[in-house]
Amino acid sequence: MPSEMINYILLYKIRKKVKKIIQDKIEDGELATTEKSCLGCLADDLSWEIYYLLKEKEEK
């Protein structure tokens, strides 16, 4: 974990946008789900990855 503070507001905004995109894709039939699908979990994982990519880009 980086020593810098995590910007939870930015992370929340990313997660909200990612979750909306995923929901739209599911509604359009572009993504399949199962009984074990966890939309929130997927959104969390993707959000953290995007957040860290943005932080890396910011540091360069």
C-alpha positions in Angstrom: 0.0 0.0 0.0 1.4 3.4 -0.9 2.4 5.7 1.9 0.2 8.5 0.4 -3.3 9.1 1.6 -6.1 7.4 -0.4 -8.5 9.9 -2.0 -11.7 8.1 -1.1 -13.8 10.8 -2.8 -12.1 10.1 -6.1 -12.4 6.4 -5.5 -16.1 6.7 -4.7 -16.7 8.7 -7.9 -14.8 6.1 -10.0 -16.8 3.3 -8.4 -20.1 5.0 -9.0 -19.2 5.5 -12.7 -17.9 2.0 -13.1 -21.0 0.5 -11.5 -23.3 2.6 -13.8 -21.4 1.4 -16.9 -21.6 -2.2 -15.8 -25.4 -1.9 -15.0 -26.0 -0.3 -18.4 -24.0 -3.1 -20.2 -26.1 -5.7 -18.3 -29.3 -4.0 -19.2 -28.3 -3.9 -22.9 -27.4 -7.6 -22.8 -23.8 -7.0 -23.4 -22.7 -8.6 -20.1 -24.0 -11.9 -18.7 -24.5 -12.4 -15.0 -25.0 -15.5 -12.8 -26.6 -16.1 -9.4 -23.1 -15.7 -7.9 -22.4 -12.4 -9.8 -21.5 -9.6 -7.5 -21.8 -6.3 -9.3 -20.5 -4.3 -6.3 -17.5 -6.5 -6.0 -16.6 -6.2 -9.7 -17.1 -2.4 -9.5 -14.8 -2.3 -6.4 -12.1 -4.3 -8.1 -12.2 -2.2 -11.2 -12.4 1.0 -9.3 -9.2 0.3 -7.3 -7.4 -0.7 -10.5 -8.4 2.6 -12.2 -7.6 4.6 -9.1 -4.0 3.2 -8.9 -3.5 3.7 -12.7 -4.5 7.3 -12.3 -2.2 7.7 -9.3 0.7 6.2 -11.3 0.0 8.5 -14.2 -0.1 11.5 -11.7 3.2 10.6 -10.2 5.0 10.5 -13.6 
